[in-house]
Amino acid sequence: PMTTSRRPRLLCLHGGNSNNDITQFQIMGLKLSHDFDVVFLHGPHQSDSAATGLELFSSGPWYTWNNDDDGYNTSLQYLANYCKTH
């Protein structure tokens, strides 16, 4: 019987007040896509501004993983749901 092997997936998360453009730029030199299916995920909360200096590398929009209402609870549920469905 023929089996299909699948490359491992690597979920890359940006920091606070950042976005996937920044993460892609940061890991570009690692050449991870040679060995992994690289997946990028924005944080669930949109942010009004970028972390210091990031606007030089992306025009936004910006996202974050925590908020004043519930800390990281929404983000943890968001990540769990993403992992279950993908």
Sequence and secondary structure as in RCSB ss.txt:
>XXXX:A:sequence
PMTTSRRPRLLCLHGGNSNNDITQFQIMGLKLSHDFDVVFLHGPHQSDSAATGLELFSSGPWYTWNNDDDGYNTS
LQYLANYCKTH
>XXXX:A:secstr
        EEEEE  TTB HHHHHHHHGGG GGGTSEEEEE  SEEESS STTGGGT    EEES BTTTBTHHH
HHHHHHHHHH 
